[in-house]
Amino acid sequence: MSDLPAVPTWGVVPEPVRNVLERLQERAAAGVDAMDTQKISGDTPQNHDEAFLQMSWAAEAADRATRDYRSVFNAYTHKFHQPKPPIGELAAMQGAITQSFAKRYTPKTVEAIEALLSEEPNLDAIRSGIRALDFEDLRGISDALDRAMKAAESERGFHPWLPAADKARAASRALEDLGNDEL
């Protein structure tokens, strides 16, 4: 036996997890980019309702994507990655304490990651655990996920889902349209 210390074994983050984090980063960036203050600039009084609605949606989309990013990242590092990273340091970087790190993700997020890593991904688990992404955002994440999506699309009555911020926006528009019809 050697007296040399064991060489640490470094882990590899699976491609589906990396790809989901990348898509969430893209969603967050798109939300930030849509926070266009140019639409509310100028000295002339004007109706800013449409710009305010767009900015509100953009802020919600960016916030939802960054919360999902943190949730997926935290759940993955805490529950899946080997060897375990320094959770105390990760928590501190997020302004949290080690004891509260596990509260920064949900069981639904863990189920979504399990589904991403499965050879037969559960689309409902992914939709419930990663709400900032829509159905189309999942394309190309992994071959197994692409197969599950193709199978779902072939099912009668299947309807792709929208990300949480877009669902809220659609509901708001529907209520607005309903109110306008009754005037």
GROMACS elastic network, one bead per residue, 0.5 to 0.9 nm:
[ bonds ]
;  ai    aj funct       b0    kb
    1     4     6  0.87916   500
    2     5     6  0.80714   500
    3     6     6  0.89807   500
    4     7     6  0.85771   500
    5     8     6  0.88495   500
    6     9     6  0.87357   500
    8    83     6  0.85448   500
    9    82     6  0.83554   500
    9    83     6  0.70202   500
   10    82     6  0.73784   500
   10    83     6  0.65424   500
   11    81     6  0.67289   500
   11    82     6  0.54307   500
   11    83     6  0.61653   500
   11    84     6  0.88342   500
   12    15     6  0.88203   500
   12    81     6  0.78520   500
   12    82     6  0.81416   500
   13    16     6  0.85176   500
   13    17     6  0.67725   500
   13    18     6  0.66096   500
   13    76     6  0.88628   500
   13    81     6  0.71088   500
   14    17     6  0.55373   500
   14    18     6  0.64009   500
   14    19     6  0.86976   500
   14   117     6  0.77688   500
   15    18     6  0.50238   500
   15    19     6  0.59177   500
   15    20     6  0.85127   500
   15   117     6  0.89502   500
   15   141     6  0.75293   500
   15   142     6  0.73439   500
   16    19     6  0.50499   500
   16    20     6  0.61134   500
   16    21     6  0.85987   500
   16   113     6  0.86513   500
   16   116     6  0.60773   500
   16   117     6  0.67624   500
   16   140     6  0.88861   500
   16   141     6  0.52788   500
   16   142     6  0.56479   500
   16   145     6  0.87689   500
   17    20     6  0.52042   500
   17    21     6  0.62199   500
   17    22     6  0.85784   500
   17    72     6  0.81204   500
   17    73     6  0.84704   500
   17    76     6  0.79705   500
   17   113     6  0.72282   500
   17   116     6  0.71346   500
   17   117     6  0.78370   500
   17   141     6  0.82404   500
   18    21     6  0.52103   500
   18    22     6  0.61859   500
   18    23     6  0.87502   500
   18   141     6  0.86215   500
   19    23     6  0.62047   500
   19    24     6  0.86221   500
   19   138     6  0.88826   500
   19   140     6  0.82728   500
   19   141     6  0.55055   500
   19   142     6  0.82520   500
   20    23     6  0.50380   500
   20    24     6  0.61483   500
   20    25     6  0.85266   500
   20    69     6  0.83546   500
   20    72     6  0.84782   500
   20   116     6  0.88138   500
   20   133     6  0.87770   500
   20   137     6  0.86251   500
   20   138     6  0.76441   500
   20   141     6  0.66731   500
   21    24     6  0.50911   500
   21    25     6  0.61548   500
   21    26     6  0.86497   500
   21    68     6  0.87443   500
   21    69     6  0.59524   500
   21    70     6  0.89260   500
   21    72     6  0.74187   500
   21    73     6  0.74359   500
   22    25     6  0.50239   500
   22    26     6  0.62291   500
   22    27     6  0.86661   500
   22    69     6  0.87698   500
   23    27     6  0.61605   500
   23    28     6  0.85981   500
   23    65     6  0.89485   500
   23   133     6  0.77364   500
   23   137     6  0.68951   500
   23   138     6  0.82350   500
   23   141     6  0.88634   500
   24    28     6  0.61206   500
   24    29     6  0.85228   500
   24    65     6  0.53857   500
   24    66     6  0.70004   500
   24    68     6  0.72150   500
   24    69     6  0.58032   500
   24   130     6  0.89590   500
   24   132     6  0.71634   500
   24   133     6  0.70822   500
   24   137     6  0.89836   500
   25    28     6  0.50897   500
   25    29     6  0.61195   500
   25    30     6  0.85847   500
   25    62     6  0.89796   500
   25    65     6  0.70514   500
   25    66     6  0.71758   500
   25    69     6  0.71114   500
   26    29     6  0.50610   500
   26    30     6  0.61108   500
   26    31     6  0.86150   500
   26    65     6  0.85813   500
   27    30     6  0.51108   500
   27    31     6  0.62636   500
   27    32     6  0.87119   500
   27    61     6  0.73324   500
   27    62     6  0.67075   500
   27    64     6  0.89603   500
   27    65     6  0.59651   500
   27    66     6  0.84310   500
   27   132     6  0.75469   500
   27   133     6  0.76908   500
   28    31     6  0.51128   500
   28    32     6  0.62757   500
   28    33     6  0.86226   500
   28    58     6  0.89482   500
   28    61     6  0.66980   500
   28    63     6  0.70678   500
   28    64     6  0.77721   500
   28    65     6  0.50459   500
   28    66     6  0.59587   500
   28    69     6  0.88547   500
   28   132     6  0.88902   500
   29    32     6  0.50464   500
   29    33     6  0.60481   500
   29    34     6  0.85647   500
   29    62     6  0.68478   500
   29    65     6  0.88422   500
   30    33     6  0.50012   500
   30    34     6  0.61687   500
   30    35     6  0.88966   500
   30    58     6  0.79617   500
   30    61     6  0.82596   500
   30    62     6  0.72798   500
   31    34     6  0.51138   500
   31    35     6  0.66747   500
   31    55     6  0.88340   500
   31    57     6  0.79732   500
   31    59     6  0.62736   500
   31    60     6  0.77265   500
   31    61     6  0.53301   500
   31    63     6  0.81380   500
   31    65     6  0.84482   500
   32    35     6  0.53455   500
   32    36     6  0.84085   500
   32    58     6  0.64490   500
   32    59     6  0.68728   500
   32    61     6  0.83051   500
   32    62     6  0.58946   500
   33    36     6  0.69006   500
   33    58     6  0.79778   500
   34    37     6  0.89442   500
   34    54     6  0.75003   500
   34    55     6  0.68529   500
   34    57     6  0.86252   500
   34    58     6  0.54794   500
   34    59     6  0.82591   500
   35    54     6  0.74825   500
   35    55     6  0.50111   500
   35    56     6  0.80716   500
   35    57     6  0.86284   500
   35    58     6  0.56165   500
   35    59     6  0.67931   500
   36    39     6  0.62420   500
   36    40     6  0.81649   500
   36    51     6  0.80742   500
   36    54     6  0.82888   500
   36    55     6  0.67346   500
   36    58     6  0.88043   500
   37    40     6  0.54810   500
   37    41     6  0.65996   500
   37    51     6  0.82492   500
   37    55     6  0.79481   500
   38    41     6  0.51916   500
   38    42     6  0.83771   500
   39    42     6  0.85820   500
   39    48     6  0.78061   500
   39    51     6  0.59696   500
   39    52     6  0.87940   500
   40    46     6  0.86370   500
   40    48     6  0.63997   500
   40    51     6  0.67253   500
   40    52     6  0.81227   500
   41    44     6  0.86599   500
   42    45     6  0.80424   500
   45    48     6  0.89182   500
   47    50     6  0.77802   500
   47    51     6  0.86208   500
   48    51     6  0.52630   500
   48    52     6  0.59568   500
   48    53     6  0.85487   500
   49    52     6  0.50675   500
   49    53     6  0.61107   500
   49    54     6  0.86223   500
   50    53     6  0.50918   500
   50    54     6  0.62132   500
   50    55     6  0.86113   500
   51    54     6  0.50678   500
   51    55     6  0.60828   500
   51    56     6  0.84693   500
   52    55     6  0.50553   500
   52    56     6  0.59648   500
   52    57     6  0.85019   500
   53    56     6  0.50766   500
   53    57     6  0.61347   500
   53    58     6  0.85257   500
   53   169     6  0.87313   500
   54    57     6  0.51513   500
   54    58     6  0.60722   500
   54    59     6  0.86314   500
   55    59     6  0.61130   500
   55    60     6  0.85806   500
   56    59     6  0.52091   500
   56    60     6  0.62591   500
   56    61     6  0.86078   500
   57    60     6  0.51344   500
   57    61     6  0.60401   500
   57    62     6  0.85837   500
   57   165     6  0.66436   500
   57   166     6  0.77912   500
   57   168     6  0.84316   500
   57   169     6  0.67450   500
   58    61     6  0.50843   500
   58    62     6  0.61132   500
   58    63     6  0.84475   500
   58   165     6  0.83434   500
   59    62     6  0.52409   500
   59    63     6  0.60100   500
   59    64     6  0.85026   500
   60    63     6  0.50237   500
   60    64     6  0.59145   500
   60    65     6  0.84349   500
   60   164     6  0.89604   500
   60   165     6  0.60463   500
   61    64     6  0.52098   500
   61    65     6  0.61281   500
   61    66     6  0.86101   500
   61   132     6  0.71836   500
   61   163     6  0.83761   500
   61   164     6  0.78129   500
   61   165     6  0.51333   500
   61   166     6  0.77030   500
   62    65     6  0.52128   500
   62    66     6  0.61482   500
   62    67     6  0.85653   500
   62   132     6  0.87707   500
   62   165     6  0.88484   500
   63    66     6  0.52122   500
   63    67     6  0.60539   500
   63    68     6  0.85133   500
   64    67     6  0.51740   500
   64    68     6  0.61062   500
   64    69     6  0.84790   500
   64   131     6  0.75824   500
   64   132     6  0.56596   500
   64   164     6  0.75987   500
   64   165     6  0.71915   500
   65    68     6  0.51161   500
   65    69     6  0.59869   500
   65    70     6  0.86250   500
   65   130     6  0.85935   500
   65   131     6  0.80374   500
   65   132     6  0.50755   500
   65   133     6  0.77554   500
   66    70     6  0.61491   500
   66    71     6  0.84600   500
   66   132     6  0.86457   500
   67    70     6  0.51768   500
   67    71     6  0.60579   500
   67    72     6  0.85970   500
   67   132     6  0.86789   500
   68    72     6  0.59743   500
   68    73     6  0.82929   500
   68   105     6  0.84606   500
   68   109     6  0.83790   500
   68   129     6  0.81571   500
   68   130     6  0.59342   500
   68   131     6  0.71428   500
   68   132     6  0.66024   500
   68   133     6  0.89915   500
   69    72     6  0.53124   500
   69    73     6  0.59643   500
   69    74     6  0.84157   500
   69   130     6  0.84721   500
   69   132     6  0.89285   500
   70    73     6  0.50473   500
   70    74     6  0.58603   500
   70    75     6  0.83611   500
   70   104     6  0.75957   500
   70   105     6  0.77208   500
   71    74     6  0.52006   500
   71    75     6  0.59798   500
   71    76     6  0.83737   500
   71   104     6  0.59991   500
   71   106     6  0.73474   500
   71   109     6  0.67402   500
   71   110     6  0.89894   500
   71   129     6  0.89887   500
   71   130     6  0.85856   500
   72    75     6  0.52142   500
   72    76     6  0.59271   500
   72    77     6  0.84790   500
   72   105     6  0.70789   500
   72   109     6  0.61816   500
   72   110     6  0.77078   500
   72   112     6  0.84962   500
   72   113     6  0.73628   500
   72   129     6  0.85201   500
   72   130     6  0.77594   500
   73    76     6  0.52507   500
   73    77     6  0.61178   500
   73    78     6  0.84525   500
   73   105     6  0.86969   500
   74    77     6  0.52507   500
   74    78     6  0.58884   500
   74    79     6  0.82419   500
   74    87     6  0.89265   500
   74    90     6  0.84344   500
   74    91     6  0.88517   500
   74   101     6  0.75070   500
   74   102     6  0.75761   500
   74   104     6  0.68707   500
   74   105     6  0.64729   500
   75    78     6  0.51719   500
   75    79     6  0.56424   500
   75    80     6  0.74208   500
   75   102     6  0.74069   500
   75   104     6  0.80095   500
   75   105     6  0.58546   500
   75   106     6  0.78249   500
   75   107     6  0.87246   500
   75   109     6  0.68112   500
   75   110     6  0.60192   500
   75   113     6  0.80772   500
   76    79     6  0.54582   500
   76    80     6  0.50417   500
   76    81     6  0.61253   500
   76   109     6  0.88992   500
   76   110     6  0.75174   500
   76   113     6  0.72085   500
   77    80     6  0.59316   500
   77    81     6  0.51013   500
   77    82     6  0.82178   500
   77    84     6  0.68735   500
   77    85     6  0.66681   500
   77    87     6  0.78930   500
   78    81     6  0.68579   500
   78    84     6  0.69447   500
   78    85     6  0.77715   500
   78    87     6  0.70483   500
   78   101     6  0.83182   500
   78   102     6  0.73946   500
   79    82     6  0.88550   500
   79    84     6  0.84031   500
   79   110     6  0.77405   500
   80    83     6  0.88977   500
   80    84     6  0.81302   500
   80   110     6  0.89905   500
   80   113     6  0.88070   500
   81    84     6  0.58368   500
   81    85     6  0.75759   500
   82    85     6  0.76473   500
   84    87     6  0.75573   500
   85    88     6  0.88038   500
   85    89     6  0.85835   500
   85    90     6  0.80166   500
   86    89     6  0.54431   500
   86    90     6  0.63672   500
   86    91     6  0.87221   500
   87    91     6  0.59746   500
   87    92     6  0.84724   500
   87    98     6  0.64149   500
   87   101     6  0.75643   500
   88    91     6  0.51195   500
   88    92     6  0.61497   500
   88    93     6  0.86884   500
   88    96     6  0.86285   500
   88    97     6  0.67079   500
   88    99     6  0.84341   500
   88   101     6  0.81185   500
   89    92     6  0.50040   500
   89    93     6  0.62059   500
   89    94     6  0.87506   500
   89    97     6  0.87366   500
   89    98     6  0.79759   500
   90    93     6  0.51804   500
   90    94     6  0.66149   500
   90    95     6  0.89531   500
   90    96     6  0.84854   500
   90    97     6  0.89846   500
   90    98     6  0.82370   500
   90   101     6  0.83619   500
   91    94     6  0.51825   500
   91    95     6  0.63890   500
   91    97     6  0.54480   500
   91    98     6  0.55859   500
   91    99     6  0.87330   500
   91   100     6  0.79219   500
   91   101     6  0.57439   500
   92    96     6  0.52082   500
   92    97     6  0.59682   500
   92    98     6  0.75071   500
   93    96     6  0.73957   500
   94    97     6  0.85367   500
   96    99     6  0.83142   500
   96   100     6  0.64900   500
   96   101     6  0.66570   500
   96   104     6  0.89721   500
   97   100     6  0.54943   500
   97   101     6  0.64103   500
   98   101     6  0.52195   500
   98   102     6  0.80872   500
   99   102     6  0.72034   500
   99   103     6  0.83976   500
  100   103     6  0.52940   500
  100   104     6  0.70323   500
  101   104     6  0.54571   500
  101   105     6  0.79748   500
  102   105     6  0.61082   500
  102   106     6  0.79641   500
  103   106     6  0.68948   500
  105   108     6  0.81734   500
  105   109     6  0.63000   500
  105   110     6  0.78261   500
  106   109     6  0.51800   500
  106   110     6  0.66685   500
  106   111     6  0.88174   500
  106   129     6  0.78115   500
  107   110     6  0.50233   500
  107   111     6  0.62316   500
  107   112     6  0.86007   500
  107   129     6  0.80335   500
  108   112     6  0.61135   500
  108   113     6  0.86865   500
  108   125     6  0.68998   500
  108   126     6  0.81898   500
  108   128     6  0.63838   500
  108   130     6  0.82055   500
  109   113     6  0.63033   500
  109   114     6  0.86184   500
  109   125     6  0.81959   500
  109   126     6  0.78285   500
  109   128     6  0.77900   500
  109   130     6  0.65986   500
  110   113     6  0.51751   500
  110   114     6  0.62079   500
  110   115     6  0.86087   500
  110   129     6  0.74952   500
  111   115     6  0.61184   500
  111   116     6  0.86061   500
  111   122     6  0.88440   500
  111   125     6  0.59345   500
  111   126     6  0.73698   500
  111   128     6  0.88038   500
  111   129     6  0.69073   500
  112   116     6  0.61814   500
  112   117     6  0.86915   500
  112   121     6  0.86953   500
  112   122     6  0.78509   500
  112   123     6  0.83123   500
  112   124     6  0.84028   500
  112   127     6  0.76092   500
  112   128     6  0.73795   500
  112   129     6  0.51086   500
  112   130     6  0.68834   500
  113   117     6  0.62128   500
  113   118     6  0.85641   500
  113   125     6  0.85752   500
  113   126     6  0.74143   500
  113   129     6  0.81798   500
  114   117     6  0.51983   500
  114   118     6  0.61526   500
  114   121     6  0.79925   500
  114   122     6  0.87169   500
  114   125     6  0.86637   500
  114   126     6  0.88667   500
  115   118     6  0.50547   500
  115   119     6  0.81915   500
  115   120     6  0.73435   500
  115   122     6  0.52470   500
  115   123     6  0.74353   500
  115   125     6  0.66017   500
  115   126     6  0.65440   500
  115   145     6  0.87750   500
  116   119     6  0.82188   500
  116   120     6  0.85698   500
  116   121     6  0.57556   500
  116   122     6  0.78624   500
  116   123     6  0.87663   500
  116   126     6  0.72769   500
  116   141     6  0.84399   500
  116   142     6  0.79964   500
  116   144     6  0.83796   500
  116   145     6  0.71145   500
  117   120     6  0.85492   500
  117   121     6  0.72564   500
  117   142     6  0.88882   500
  117   144     6  0.87276   500
  118   121     6  0.51495   500
  118   122     6  0.81328   500
  118   144     6  0.75447   500
  118   145     6  0.85792   500
  119   143     6  0.87571   500
  119   144     6  0.54678   500
  119   145     6  0.79524   500
  120   144     6  0.62918   500
  120   145     6  0.74179   500
  120   147     6  0.83995   500
  120   148     6  0.68083   500
  121   124     6  0.89052   500
  121   125     6  0.82939   500
  121   126     6  0.81204   500
  121   144     6  0.67534   500
  121   145     6  0.58850   500
  121   147     6  0.89018   500
  121   148     6  0.64223   500
  122   125     6  0.54118   500
  122   126     6  0.65798   500
  122   127     6  0.88516   500
  122   145     6  0.85935   500
  122   148     6  0.77868   500
  123   126     6  0.50786   500
  123   127     6  0.60846   500
  123   128     6  0.85585   500
  123   135     6  0.87800   500
  123   145     6  0.81345   500
  123   148     6  0.73674   500
  123   149     6  0.76291   500
  123   152     6  0.84920   500
  124   127     6  0.50130   500
  124   128     6  0.60546   500
  124   129     6  0.84481   500
  125   128     6  0.51704   500
  125   129     6  0.59619   500
  125   130     6  0.83360   500
  126   129     6  0.51712   500
  126   130     6  0.57102   500
  126   131     6  0.79693   500
  127   130     6  0.55573   500
  127   131     6  0.57455   500
  127   132     6  0.86292   500
  127   133     6  0.75310   500
  127   134     6  0.76181   500
  127   135     6  0.79044   500
  127   161     6  0.80026   500
  127   163     6  0.85623   500
  128   131     6  0.59761   500
  130   133     6  0.62274   500
  130   134     6  0.88596   500
  130   163     6  0.87122   500
  131   134     6  0.74536   500
  131   162     6  0.85613   500
  131   163     6  0.56725   500
  131   164     6  0.54718   500
  131   165     6  0.85592   500
  132   162     6  0.83584   500
  132   164     6  0.55750   500
  132   165     6  0.70384   500
  132   166     6  0.88696   500
  133   136     6  0.79788   500
  133   137     6  0.57088   500
  133   138     6  0.73369   500
  133   161     6  0.87903   500
  133   162     6  0.72245   500
  133   164     6  0.77127   500
  134   137     6  0.52924   500
  134   138     6  0.70868   500
  134   160     6  0.75841   500
  134   161     6  0.55865   500
  134   164     6  0.81440   500
  135   138     6  0.56687   500
  135   139     6  0.76288   500
  135   149     6  0.81435   500
  135   160     6  0.54767   500
  135   161     6  0.54691   500
  135   162     6  0.66708   500
  135   163     6  0.80163   500
  136   139     6  0.56253   500
  136   160     6  0.77477   500
  136   161     6  0.84483   500
  136   162     6  0.86226   500
  137   140     6  0.82777   500
  137   141     6  0.83323   500
  138   141     6  0.56231   500
  138   142     6  0.83703   500
  138   145     6  0.73951   500
  138   146     6  0.77308   500
  138   149     6  0.83410   500
  139   142     6  0.76357   500
  139   143     6  0.88723   500
  139   145     6  0.74140   500
  139   146     6  0.59153   500
  139   149     6  0.78628   500
  140   143     6  0.69172   500
  140   145     6  0.76900   500
  140   146     6  0.63935   500
  141   144     6  0.85688   500
  141   145     6  0.66529   500
  141   146     6  0.74057   500
  142   145     6  0.51873   500
  142   146     6  0.62217   500
  142   147     6  0.87056   500
  143   146     6  0.50260   500
  143   147     6  0.62399   500
  143   148     6  0.87008   500
  144   147     6  0.51514   500
  144   148     6  0.63164   500
  144   149     6  0.86825   500
  145   148     6  0.50084   500
  145   149     6  0.60973   500
  145   150     6  0.85658   500
  146   149     6  0.50615   500
  146   150     6  0.61606   500
  146   151     6  0.86262   500
  147   150     6  0.51203   500
  147   151     6  0.62094   500
  147   152     6  0.86221   500
  148   151     6  0.51010   500
  148   152     6  0.61413   500
  148   153     6  0.86282   500
  149   152     6  0.50115   500
  149   153     6  0.61116   500
  149   154     6  0.86601   500
  150   153     6  0.51251   500
  150   154     6  0.63715   500
  150   155     6  0.89919   500
  151   154     6  0.52392   500
  151   155     6  0.67105   500
  152   155     6  0.53085   500
  152   156     6  0.86152   500
  152   158     6  0.65851   500
  152   159     6  0.88646   500
  152   160     6  0.89322   500
  153   156     6  0.78619   500
  153   157     6  0.87261   500
  153   158     6  0.60055   500
  153   159     6  0.77380   500
  153   160     6  0.79626   500
  154   157     6  0.88806   500
  154   158     6  0.75965   500
  155   158     6  0.56796   500
  161   164     6  0.89940   500
  161   167     6  0.85356   500
  162   165     6  0.80944   500
  162   166     6  0.60093   500
  162   167     6  0.59697   500
  163   166     6  0.54253   500
  163   167     6  0.63227   500
  163   168     6  0.88731   500
  164   167     6  0.51229   500
  164   168     6  0.63533   500
  164   169     6  0.86931   500
  165   168     6  0.52137   500
  165   169     6  0.62518   500
  165   170     6  0.87058   500
  166   170     6  0.60422   500
  166   171     6  0.85143   500
  167   170     6  0.50900   500
  167   171     6  0.61662   500
  167   172     6  0.85770   500
  168   171     6  0.51032   500
  168   172     6  0.61493   500
  168   173     6  0.86441   500
  169   172     6  0.50517   500
  169   173     6  0.61941   500
  169   174     6  0.86059   500
  170   173     6  0.50864   500
  170   174     6  0.61326   500
  170   175     6  0.86608   500
  171   174     6  0.50503   500
  171   175     6  0.62307   500
  171   176     6  0.85435   500
  172   175     6  0.52030   500
  172   176     6  0.61254   500
  172   177     6  0.86107   500
  173   177     6  0.60412   500
  173   178     6  0.84793   500
  174   177     6  0.50670   500
  174   178     6  0.60888   500
  174   179     6  0.85895   500
  175   179     6  0.61617   500
  175   180     6  0.86512   500
  176   179     6  0.51167   500
  176   180     6  0.62673   500
  176   181     6  0.87467   500
  177   180     6  0.50694   500
  177   181     6  0.62237   500
  177   182     6  0.87929   500
  178   181     6  0.52174   500
  178   182     6  0.65340   500
  179   182     6  0.53591   500
  179   183     6  0.66993   500
  180   183     6  0.53732   500
